[in-house]
Amino acid sequence: MARLALVALCVTTVIVSSSAMSPMDFGMTMSVRAYDLVCWYEKLKQFPNTDSDGYTMQCFGQAEGVKKQITDDDMAKQYFGDWMIQLAMSGLPEEYGSTCDAYLMDADKAPAVDESDALNDGQEGSTYPFQGFSYCLLTKLRKKFGEKAIQAVKDEKTHQKKHWMSTLLDRDNEFRARHGSPPFKLIRELNDAAQAWADKNARECNMYHSDNDDPGRQWRGDGTGESLSAAPTVPKEDAAYIASDGWYEENKDYPFSSGGYNGDGNDALFKKIGHFTQSVWSQTKYSGYGLAINPECGDQQIFIAGRYSPAGNMQGAYQKNVLPARS
C-alpha cells in the first residue's frame, strides 16, 4: 500500500532567542537567516527555473561564513557590512544588492517595511542592528515573487518545517504535473529499498548506481528505476530540493525539438537526461526515497536515493512518456 502519512507537515515554531546574544550578534544572526531564506527561494523553491548548483556553490553558507569571521561587536560594526557586500551579496541576483546594500553600510538604518512576521525574529516593535537589511531582503523577495514567496518562507522555513520526504515527493510531483504525468504515490517497500542504498552510499562516501539486476532493485517481480543525489551539509529539506531540482534541471538537455530521445541508455546524452526522464516518466506510478548522512564524507555528506515503479527509461517509449512541459 502507498504510505501517504509521511507527507504530513511537522509544525514547528522557529525562533532564535536574543537573550543570550548581544544586539549586534542577534542582528548578524538575523541577517544570515534572511540571506539564506532569499537564497533558498531564489535557487531552490521558485518554480520551475531552479538552480541547485547555484544554491550550493554560490549562496548557501556565504553569509554564515562572513559571520564566523566576526569575533566581537566592535569588529562587527567595522567589517560585517563590507564583508557581506564583498563576499555574500554576489551570490544573490543583483537587484537585492542594489536595494539592500545601503542597510549593510548603516547598521542602524531603519527598515522601510516591517517583516518581523516573515522573518519570525520575535522582535516585533523592537529594533536591532542590521534589522533594516534583513527586512529589506524579504521585502524585495515579496515584491519580486509576490505573497506566495513569503508564504513559502513561513510554511517551510521560519514558522514550520516539512519532513524531507514530503518535500521530495511534493517537488517531484510538481515537476510531473508540469509534464502531464500523474503524481507519484509513496510505497513503504520502495522507501526501505531506497534507504538501504542511500545508507550504502553514505557508508562508502561514494554515490553510485546499483545494478539493474540487483535483488534490492526488484519489486513485485520487476526491476525499479533509480535516481541518486549527493549534497553538502545543508538542512535535510534543502537536500531534498537539491535532489529533485537537480534531477529535473536535466530537462535543458532533452531533445524535445528533435522529437525526443531514441537511444538505448548507453550513450553520452542519456547520462545528461536520465534522471529527468525518470522523474517525469508518465507510466511510473510509485516512488520511495531514502536519505543518509555521513559527516566523515568530506564535501558531500548527504546521500539521497529514489526508487521508482514501474521503472522509466524504457527503450522506445520516451515519446509516449516524456512529454513537453505545459505552458
N, C-alpha and C positions, 0 to 999 in steps of 0.2 A: 504493500500500500504506500501511497505517497505520504511522506511525513511533512505536513504543512504547518505544524505548530511552531516550527523553528523560525518562521518568518515574522513572528510577533515582535513588536518593539520592546526593548528593555528600557523603561523610562528612568532617567537619572537626572538630577539637578547637578550642573557642572559649574560650581562657584569656587573661585580661588580666594581664600581668606586673606585680607590685607593686614590682619592683626599682628602677624609675625614678621612683617616686612616694613621697611621704610617706605614712605610715599614714593620715593624715586624708584625703588626696586619694584614696587607694585606697578607703577606706571610702565616700566620696561616690560614687565611680565604681560601686561595687557596689550602692549604694542606688539609683542611676539604673537600673542593669541590672535589679535586682529589680522596681522600679516598672514599667519598660517590659515586663517579662515578664508581670506580672499584668494590665497594661493590654491587652497583646496577647491574652491568653487570654480575658479578660472581654468584650472588644469584638469581636474578630475570630475567634477559634478556637472557642470553645464553641458547640455546635451544638444547635438551629438558630436560637436567638434572638440574632442578631448585631446590632451597632450600628456600622456602618462610619463613619458621620459622627461618632459619639461618639469613635471612636478618633482620627480626625484633628483634631477640633476641641476635645476635652476632655481627652485624657490623653497621647497620644504627644508627646514632646518637652517636657512640662511639667517633669519632674524635671531633665532636661538643662538647661533654661532656668534653673532655680534654681542648679544647679552652676556655670554660666557666670558668674553674678554674684559668685561667691566668688573672691577674689583671693589669699588666704593662709590658713594654718591657724588663725590667731587669729580671723579673720573667720568661718571655718567653724564653730569652736566656739561663737561667739556667735549666728550667724544661720542656719546651714544647716537646723537642725531646725525653727525657727519658720517659715522661708520655705517649707519643704516642706509643712508643715501648711496654711499660708495659700494657697499658690499651686499646689500639685500634688495633694494628697490629695483635694481636692474632685472631681478627675477620676475617682476610683475609687468604687465603691459604699461606702456609709457604714461598713459593718462592718470594712473594712480600717483606717480611721482610728481607730475606737473600740477596736480591738485593738492596733494597732501604733504609734499616735502617741506613746505613752509612751517608746518606744525612740528617737524623734527628740528628745525632751526630755532624754534622758540618753544621750550618745554611747557610754558605757561599760557600759550596761546589758546584762548577759549574755543571749544568746538562750536561749529555753526548749527549742528543738529544733535539732539540727544539720542544716542544709540545704546544707552545703558541696557535696554531690554535685549537687543540683539546680541550684544557682547556678553550679557549676563555677568557684569563685573561687580554687582552688589553695591554699587556706589551711586544710585540714583539720587540726584540732588547734591552730590559731593564732587569735589574736584581732586585731581592728582596729576602729577607731571606726565606730559605726553598724551593726556586724555584726548586732546584735540586730534592728534594723529590717529589714534585708534578709531575714534568715531568717524573721522574723515574717510578712512578706508572703507568702512561699512556703508557710509552714505554714498560713496562713489559706486560701490557694488550694487546698491539699491537702484541708483539712477541708471546704471548700465543694463541691468538684467531685470529690474522690476522687483515687486514684492516676493515673487517666487524664490528669488535668491536668498533673501533674508529669512524666509520661512524655512528653506532648506538648511540654512545655518543653524537655526534654532532647533529644528526637528532632529538633526543628525550630529550636531556639534556642541552647542552651548547650553541647551536645555534638556536634551535627552540623547541617547545613543541607540544605534541599531546594531544587532548582532552581525558579525562579519558575514555569516552565511546568508542572512536576509539581504544584506547589501549586495552580495554577489548574485544571488538569484534574481532580485529585483532589477539589477542593472542588465544582466543577460537578457531578461525578458523585455526590457525597454528596447534593446537593440533588435531583438527578434520581431517585436511588433512593428518596428520601422520597415522591416522587410516582409511583412505579411505572414510571419511564422507564428504558430500558436505558442503560448507560454510553456516553459519547462515546468514539470512537477518534480519535487524532491522525492527521492526514494532512499529509504534507510540503507539498503544493501549497497547502493551506489555511493552514498556518503561514506560508509565503512571502507569500501574499496579505495575510494579517493584518499581517505585519511591514511590508510596503510601506505599508500605510495608517497604521499606528502611526508610522512614520518621517515620513510626510507631515504628520500632525497635530503631531508634535513640531517639525518644521522650521518650521511656521507658528504654533506656540504656540496652536493652536486645535483643540479637539475637535469634530468634526462628522462626520456620516454621509456615506458615498459614495452616489451614485445607484444605484438598483436595477439599472439597465441599464449601469452602468459595466463596461467589459471586465474589470477586475480583480475584479469580483464574480461572474464566471461560472466555473463548474467543471463539466466533463463535460456541457456543453450547457445547464446550468440555472443560475439565479441562486442565490446563497447568502445566508444570514442574516448579520446583523452586530450586534454589541454593542460599545460603547465605554466606556472609563472613563479618568479622569484623577486623579492623586494627587499630593500634595506629596512632598517629599524624604524618603521612608521607605525601608527596605530593599525590594529588588525583590519578595521573597517576601511582604512585607506588602502591597505594591501589588497583588499577585495576589489576596490575600484581600479587599482593599478592592473590587476589581472584582467578583469572584464573589459576595461577600456583598451588595454594593450592588445588583447585578442581582436577586438573589433577594429582597432586602428589599422589592421592589415587590409581593410577594405580598399584603401587607397591604391593597392597594387592589383586588385582583382580586375580582370579584363572584361568588364561589363560591355564596353563599347565594341568589342570584337566578338560578342556572342557568348562569353563566359569561358570557363576553364574546361579543357578537354583532355587533360593529361592523366597519367596513371598514378600520380602521387609520388613519383620518384625523381622529379625534375626540380630545377632551381626555383621555378615560380611557385610550386606548391609549398616550399619552405617559407615563402613570404606570405602566403594566404591561408594556410591550413587551419589555423586557429579561428580566423574569421569565418571561414566556410562552415566549420563545425558549430560555431556559435549561432549562426542563423539557419542552419540546415532544417528545412521545414518538416521533414519526416521524423526528426528526433523529438521524442516526447518527454523523456525523463532525464534528470540530471542528479548528480551528487557531488559534493565538494569536501575537500579536506585541507586543513591548514596546520602547518607545523613550524616551530621556531627553534633555531639553534643559535644562541648568541656567540658561539665559537666559530661561526662560518664566515667571518670577515664582512665584506660589504653587503652581501646578500644573505640575510639571516631568516627571512620568512619565505616558506615554500608553500605554494598552493597547487592542488591538483583538482581537475574536473573530470568526471566520468559521465558518459552520455549513451543513451539507448533509445531507439536503435541508433547505431553508430552512423555518423555522417561521413562525408568524403568518399562516397562510393563512386567508382569509375563509371562514367557515362550518365550520371544522374545529377550533375551540377546545374544544368539549365532548369531542371524542374524544382530543385531545392534551394538554390541561391538566387533569389530574385532581387532586382534593383530596389534601392530604397524608395519608399513613398515620399512624395514631396510634402 
